[in-house]
């Protein structure tokens, strides 16, 4: 199954960049505070735990709504598609290592445990970079020719529905912060109308407040 007019799949690259930037920043922030206060430990550990949970959600959605459709509809590409899908297991293992290191650092925020956590984030980033490069080169273009826009958009909608309410403005703020006006407008167009209308209050303001605390500017 292939369509003459590919669907719009640009959000995948945007989401991938957000994950990569988020994990790199988290590693830098952990290393920047070898003797953090208890409040800082809790805040940053919560931040990292959410960043890990978000990628689990993202991959679970792909495993359910993306890869099976591509394998079924484009059997000639099934081997290549399955190869990329199996990389999720490598990412999952790296995610579990970060979770374990973060739990250890949360209870014993020593410089040694902090470096172990930062190193686990570095390792995750390395595995993730390989995976997303493969996915964007092999899978995303195939999805653009194979899925309907509704099927593609459902992957994102299901992921958003699983994000706890308090983290939604943080997730979307981080997603859109580095974007140019065109990509930011595109991502905002997928929000419900009431959220778009109240964007400055519901997303922009909470995100900026959170980002200042995250980056130590308050």
N, C-alpha and C positions, 0 to 999 in steps of 0.2 A: 504494500500500500504506500503510495507516494502522491503528494499533491503538487500541482504546478506552482502554486503560490505559497512559499513558506510562511509559517506563523511567526509572531514576534516572540522571541525567546531571550531578549537582551537582559532580562532580570536575573537570569542564572549567573552570568558573569559578574553582575553587581553584587549578588549575594556571596559568591565565592570570594570576591575581593574583600568584602566585609569580614568574613571569617578569618582570612589570612591576616588582615591588618589588626583585627582584634586580638588574635593569639600572639602576634609579634609585640603589640603594645603591652599586653598583660605580662609577658616575660620581662620586658624592659622595666615595668613598674615594680615588679617583685624584686628585681635586682637593684632598683634605685633606693630601696628601703631595707637594708640588711637588719635593722633593729626597729621594726614597725611597732606602733602603739597597738594595744588590743583592739581598738576601734578600727584602725586601718586594716588589721588582719581580717577582721570579720567582713568589712566592706569589700576588700579585694578578693577574699576567698569566695564570697557570695557572687561577685562579678564573674569570676572564673568558672564557678559551678554553673552559672546560667549560660555562659558562652559554650560550655561543653554540652549542656542539655539541648541548646539550640541546634547544634550540629547533629546530635542524635535524632532530633525531630525532623530535620531536613533530610537526612538519609533514609529514615523510616518512610517518609512520604515518597521518595524516589523508588524505594524498594517495592512499595505497594502500587504506585500509580504511574510510574514511568517505565522502569525496566521491563516488567512483564509485557506491557503493550508493545514495546519495541521488539522484543524477542519473538513475540507471536506474529506481529505484522510484517516484520522484515527478517525472515528466517535466513536469508543469505548473509546478513550482518550479525546473526545471533552470536557467533563465537566471539567476535570483537566486542559486542555489547556485554556479554556475560563476563568477559575478562575485566572490563572496567567496573562492572557491578561488584565483582569479587574483591576489588580494591577497598570496598566499604569495610570488609573485615579487618584489613590492615589499619584503616583509620579508626575503627572501633577499638582495636587493641591499644592504639596510641591514646585515644580518649580515656580509656580506662586507666592507663598509666598516669595521666594528668589528674584524674579524679582521686586516685590513691595518693599521689604526691600532695595534692591540695588538702586533702583530709589530714595528712600527716603535718603539714605546715600550719594548718589551722589550730591544731592542738599543741604544736611545739614550733613556734615561728622563729627558729634559730636561723642564723645566716646559712648554715649547712642545708637545712631543710628548704630554705628559700631558694638556694641555688639548684637543689634537686627539682623543685617545682618549675623553676625557669627553664631548666634543661629539658624537662618533660614537655614543656610547651614548644621549645625549639624542635624537639623530635617530632611532635605532632605536626608542626608547621611544615617540616620537610616531607613527611608522608602525604600531607594534604596537598601540597603544591604539585606533587607528581600526579595525584589522583585528579585534581580539578583540571590540570592541563590535558590529561587524557580524556576526561569527560567533555570538556569544551571542544576538543578537536574531533572526537569520534561520536559522541552520544548526542550532544546538543544539536548539531546540524541535522542529524538523523531524526531527532524529535521534531525539529522545525518542518521537516518534509512529511512527517508521518502522523503526528497528533493533530487534533483540532485545537483551536485556541481555547475553547472551553475546557478540554481535557488538560491542557498545559496549565491553565490558570488555577485549576482545582488543586494542583500540587501545592501551590503557594497558599491558597485559601485554607487548606487543611492544616498546613504548618502553622499559620497564624492563629487558627482556632485553638491549637494546643499550647500556645504560649500563655503563661499566667498573665492576668490583666495588668499587674503592676510592672511587668517587664515589657509590655507591648510598646510604650513610648520610647523606652530605652533601645529596644531592638530596631525600631524604625528610625529613630534619630541617628543611631550609629550607621545604619544603612545609607541614609541620604546625605549625611554630613559632607562627604568628600565629592559628591556628584556635581556635575555642571547643571545648568538650569534645565536643559533638555531632558536629561536622565532623571533629575529630581521631579520634574513635572510628570514624567511617565510613571514613576513609582507612586507618586501621590494620586495619580488617576485611578489606581487600583483600590484606593481606600473608599470606605462608605462615604456618601455625601455629607452626613453630619460631621464626620471626622475631618474631612477636607475643609469644611467651613470653619471648624474650631481648631484647625491645625496648630496655630500659634500657642493656644492654651493647652491642648490635649497632648501634643507631641513636642513641639519646639521648646517650650519653656521647661518641661520636666527633663528633657534630654540635656539642655544646656546646663541646668543645675547639676545634674548627675555627672556630666562630663567634667565640670570644674572640680567636683569632689574627686572624681577618678584620677584626674591628672594633677591633683594637688595644688590647684590654683585658688582654693578658698581656705 
